[in-house]
Amino acid sequence: MNVRRLIPAAALAGAVALGATALTACSGASAAGVGKGGKLDVMSSFYPMQFLAEQIGKDHVKAATLTKPGVEPHDLEITPKQTGQLGESDVVLYLKGLQPAVDKAVAQSGVKHVVDAATLTKLEVHGSSGHDHAHEGEEGHSEGKAEGHDHGHGEAGEDPHIWLDPVKYAEVAKGVGAALEKADPDHAADYRKNTDELVGKLTALDAEFKDGLKNTASKTFITTHSAFGYLAERYGLDQEGISGVDPESEPSPARMKELQAVAQKDNVSTVFFETLASDKTARTLAADTGLKTDVLDPLEGITDKSQGADYFEVMRSNLKNLQKALGSK
C-alpha cells in the first residue's frame, strides 16, 4: 500500500528489569515487569498509541517513540538502536498492519507484553466516499466493502484509523489499561483509575461531536486523505477522498470531475487538507469549484503545525472546522 502516513509513533521506552541476566535471556523482555527507575518501559509505534500510554501510565511509565513527528510511518526504517530499545521494553504498544517494519521488529523482539490495538476494537473497510454508514445511530457499523480505500492494512484492506472515532479509541484505551495492569500489577489501581478518566474524556468528546454535527446544512466533506471513515460513519457524514488513502498521489481527471459534481450536488463548501501533507490537489479542486480550503488533521502525529497540542485539542479543532464547513446550525 502506498499511503503517506505521518503518524508519529509514540513510544513507551524500553525498560530494563531488575535482572539484567534475565533480560538478556529473554531477548530483552523484562522479567520483573518494571524497568530502571521503577518505571514501566513502554515502546509505542506512533502518536495515538503513545498518547494512550502517557494518559494511562502517567508517572508509572517511561515513554519512547519509534516514529518521530512528521515521519511517514509506513516507510519507517527502524535503526539497530531502536531495535534494541524495542527488545528491552516491558510493553510494546502498536497497531499491526500499519507499519511493516514495526510489525517485523515486534515479532522478533521477544517482549512478553505486546499490545496490538487492532485486536482491541473492530476494524472495518471504508471507501474514499463515506457512504458506508448504513447503520447510522446503531452501535454496530457497516461491514460492507467500499471501493477506493485499500489500505493494505489487516484483512481485506481494513481501515486502521480507529483513533479518529472517540468511541473506538475508548475501546482501545480500555485494552491498553488492562495490559498495563497485567505488566505492572503493583500499580494496577492507578492504571484502572487513569483509564476510567480517559474513557470519560473520550465519552465527553463523542457527545461533543454528536451534538456539534447533528444539524448541518451538508453531510458531505471532501478531504485529501481518506482517513476519516470511522468518524464519518459514527456521526452520519459522508467522506469523499480526493486521492483515496494517498494524499500525495495525483487524482485522475475523472475523479476530479466526479468531485466537482459531488460538491455541487451535496452543497459542499470546503475542501480539507492536512498540515503535514501537500495541499496541491485540494487547492486545485477548490480553485476549480470555487470552494474554500481548511485543515482536517488525521492526528497521525503532533508537530508545531498542528492545530492543538494533543489529541483532544486537535480533535476539537477538527470538530470546529467540520462545523464551519458543513454549516452547523
C-alpha positions in Angstrom: 0.0 0.0 0.0 1.0 3.3 -0.9 -0.2 5.7 1.7 1.6 8.6 3.2 1.0 8.5 6.9 2.5 10.9 9.2 1.8 9.1 12.2 4.4 9.9 14.7 4.7 6.9 16.8 4.5 7.1 20.4 7.0 5.3 22.4 7.0 3.8 25.7 10.7 3.3 26.1 12.3 0.0 26.8 12.8 -0.8 30.5 15.5 -3.0 31.8 14.0 -5.2 34.5 15.6 -5.8 37.8 17.5 -8.8 36.4 19.9 -7.9 33.7 20.7 -11.5 33.1 17.1 -12.4 32.9 16.6 -9.6 30.4 19.4 -11.0 28.2 18.0 -14.4 28.4 14.5 -13.3 27.4 15.7 -11.3 24.4 15.3 -8.1 26.3 12.0 -8.8 27.9 11.8 -7.6 31.5 11.4 -10.5 33.9 10.3 -8.3 36.8 8.0 -6.2 34.7 9.3 -2.8 35.8 12.5 -1.3 34.4 15.2 1.0 35.7 14.0 3.8 38.0 10.9 1.7 39.0 9.0 2.7 35.8 7.4 0.5 33.2 9.2 0.9 29.9 6.7 1.1 27.1 7.5 1.5 23.4 4.7 2.8 21.2 4.7 2.8 17.4 3.1 6.2 16.7 1.3 9.1 18.3 -2.2 7.8 19.0 -0.7 4.8 20.9 1.8 7.0 22.7 -0.9 9.3 23.9 -2.8 6.3 25.4 0.4 5.1 27.2 1.1 8.6 28.6 -2.5 9.2 29.7 -3.0 5.8 31.3 0.5 5.2 32.6 1.4 8.8 33.7 4.2 8.8 36.3 4.5 5.0 36.3 5.7 4.6 32.7 8.7 5.8 30.7 7.7 6.5 27.1 9.8 6.4 24.0 9.0 6.8 20.3 9.8 4.8 17.1 8.2 7.3 14.7 9.2 10.9 15.1 6.7 13.7 14.3 6.4 14.2 10.6 7.9 10.8 9.6 5.9 8.6 7.2 5.2 5.6 9.4 4.7 3.2 6.5 8.2 4.0 5.3 9.7 3.9 8.7 13.2 2.3 8.8 14.0 1.0 12.3 17.6 1.6 13.4 19.6 -1.0 15.3 19.4 1.2 18.3 15.6 1.3 18.1 15.5 -2.5 17.7 17.5 -2.8 20.9 15.2 -0.4 22.7 12.2 -2.3 21.5 13.6 -5.6 22.7 14.3 -4.2 26.2 10.8 -2.8 26.6 8.4 -4.1 29.2 5.4 -3.3 27.0 5.1 -2.7 23.2 2.0 -0.8 22.0 1.4 -0.8 18.3 -1.3 -1.2 15.5 -0.5 -4.2 13.5 -0.6 -3.7 9.7 0.1 0.0 9.8 3.9 -0.2 9.8 5.5 -3.3 8.3 8.9 -2.5 9.8 7.4 -2.3 13.3 5.4 -5.5 12.8 8.6 -7.4 11.9 10.6 -5.9 14.8 7.8 -6.7 17.3 7.5 -10.3 16.1 11.3 -10.8 16.7 11.5 -8.8 19.9 10.7 -11.5 22.5 8.9 -8.9 24.6 6.4 -10.5 26.9 3.7 -7.8 26.9 2.7 -6.9 23.4 -0.5 -4.9 22.7 -1.9 -4.8 19.2 -4.5 -2.1 19.1 -6.2 -3.7 16.1 -7.4 -6.5 18.4 -9.0 -4.2 20.9 -11.8 -2.9 18.7 -13.4 -3.9 15.4 -11.7 -2.8 12.2 -13.8 -2.1 9.1 -13.3 -1.4 5.4 -14.2 2.1 4.4 -14.3 3.7 1.0 -12.9 7.0 -0.1 -16.5 8.1 -0.3 -18.1 7.7 3.1 -21.3 6.1 2.1 -20.8 3.1 4.3 -22.7 4.2 7.4 -25.7 2.1 6.7 -26.2 1.6 10.4 -26.2 5.2 11.5 -27.4 5.6 15.1 -26.6 2.0 15.9 -23.7 0.7 17.9 -22.6 -1.6 15.2 -21.0 -0.5 11.9 -21.3 -1.4 8.3 -19.3 -4.3 7.2 -19.6 -3.8 3.5 -16.6 -3.3 1.3 -16.2 0.0 -0.3 -14.1 0.8 -3.4 -11.2 3.0 -3.5 -9.8 2.5 0.0 -7.4 -0.4 0.0 -5.1 0.5 2.8 -3.4 -2.9 2.7 -3.9 -3.0 6.4 -5.1 -6.1 8.2 -7.6 -8.2 6.4 -9.1 -7.1 3.1 -7.9 -3.5 3.3 -9.3 -2.7 6.8 -9.1 0.9 7.8 -6.6 1.5 10.6 -7.7 5.0 11.6 -9.7 3.8 14.7 -8.4 6.7 16.9 -10.4 9.2 14.9 -13.6 7.7 16.4 -13.6 8.6 20.1 -15.8 5.5 20.8 -13.4 3.1 19.2 -10.4 4.9 20.7 -12.0 4.4 24.2 -12.3 0.7 23.5 -8.6 0.6 22.7 -7.8 2.6 25.8 -9.6 0.0 28.0 -7.5 -2.7 26.4 -4.2 -0.8 26.9 -5.2 -0.1 30.5 -5.7 -3.8 31.2 -2.4 -4.6 29.6 -0.5 -2.1 31.8 -2.2 -3.5 34.8 -1.0 -7.0 33.9 2.5 -5.8 33.2 2.8 -3.8 36.4 0.3 -5.2 38.9 1.7 -3.1 41.8 0.1 0.0 40.2 -3.0 -1.7 38.8 -5.3 0.6 40.7 -3.7 3.7 39.3 -3.9 2.4 35.7 -7.5 1.5 36.2 -8.3 5.0 37.6 -6.4 6.7 34.8 -8.2 4.5 32.2 -11.6 5.4 33.6 -10.7 9.1 33.5 -9.5 8.9 29.9 -12.6 6.9 28.8 -14.7 9.6 30.5 -13.0 12.3 28.5 -13.4 10.4 25.2 -17.1 9.8 26.0 -17.5 13.6 26.5 -15.7 14.2 23.2 -18.0 11.8 21.5 -21.0 13.7 22.9 -19.5 17.0 21.6 -19.2 15.6 18.1 -22.7 14.2 18.1 -24.2 17.4 19.3 -22.0 19.6 17.1 -22.7 17.7 13.9 -26.3 16.6 14.3 -27.8 19.5 12.5 -25.8 20.7 9.5 -26.6 22.1 6.0 -24.5 19.4 4.4 -23.3 15.9 5.4 -20.6 15.6 2.8 -16.9 16.6 3.3 -14.1 16.4 0.8 -10.6 15.6 2.1 -7.2 14.8 0.6 -6.5 11.9 3.0 -9.3 9.3 3.3 -8.6 8.8 7.0 -12.0 9.8 8.4 -14.2 6.7 7.5 -14.8 5.8 11.2 -15.5 9.4 12.1 -17.9 9.9 9.2 -19.7 6.7 10.0 -20.0 7.5 13.7 -21.6 10.9 13.1 -23.6 10.2 10.0 -21.4 12.0 7.5 -20.0 11.2 4.0 -16.3 11.3 3.4 -15.1 11.9 -0.2 -11.4 11.4 -0.7 -9.6 13.3 -3.4 -6.8 10.8 -3.8 -8.1 7.9 -1.7 -5.7 7.0 1.1 -2.6 8.6 -0.5 -2.7 12.4 -0.2 0.5 12.6 -2.3 -0.9 10.9 -5.4 -2.5 12.8 -8.3 -6.2 12.1 -8.7 -7.4 11.2 -12.2 -9.3 13.8 -14.2 -12.3 11.7 -13.9 -12.1 11.7 -10.1 -11.7 15.5 -10.1 -14.8 15.8 -12.3 -16.7 13.5 -10.1 -15.8 15.5 -7.0 -16.9 18.7 -8.7 -20.3 17.1 -9.3 -20.4 15.9 -5.7 -19.6 19.4 -4.4 -22.4 20.9 -6.3 -24.9 18.2 -5.5 -24.2 17.9 -1.8 -23.7 21.6 -1.0 -20.0 21.2 -0.2 -18.3 24.5 0.8 -14.8 23.3 1.7 -12.0 21.0 0.6 -9.9 19.8 3.5 -6.2 19.1 3.5 -3.8 18.2 6.3 -1.0 20.3 7.7 1.8 17.8 7.0 0.7 16.7 3.5 0.8 18.5 0.2 -2.2 20.7 -0.3 -1.7 20.9 -4.1 -4.7 18.7 -5.1 -7.0 20.2 -2.5 -6.2 23.7 -3.7 -6.6 22.7 -7.3 -10.0 21.2 -6.7 -11.1 24.2 -4.6 -10.0 26.6 -7.3 -11.8 24.7 -10.0 -15.0 24.6 -8.0 -14.9 27.9 -6.2 -14.6 26.2 -2.8 -12.7 27.2 0.3 -10.0 25.2 1.9 -9.3 24.2 5.6 -7.5 21.7 7.7 -8.8 18.3 8.9 -6.0 16.6 10.8 -5.8 12.7 10.8 -3.8 13.0 14.1 -1.0 10.8 13.0 1.4 13.0 14.8 1.7 16.3 16.7 4.1 19.0 15.3 4.3 22.7 15.6 1.9 23.0 12.7 -0.8 21.0 14.4 -4.0 22.9 15.4 -3.6 21.8 19.1 -1.0 20.4 21.5 -2.6 16.9 22.0 -5.2 14.5 20.8 -8.2 16.3 22.4 -7.2 19.8 21.3 -6.7 18.7 17.7 -9.9 16.7 17.6 -11.8 19.7 18.9 -10.2 21.8 16.1 -11.3 19.1 13.6 -14.9 19.4 15.0 -14.8 23.2 14.7 -13.6 23.1 11.2 -16.2 20.5 10.2 -19.0 22.5 11.8 -17.9 25.5 9.8 -17.6 23.6 6.5 -20.8 21.7 6.9 -22.9 24.7 8.0 -23.7 23.6 11.5 -26.9 25.1 12.8 
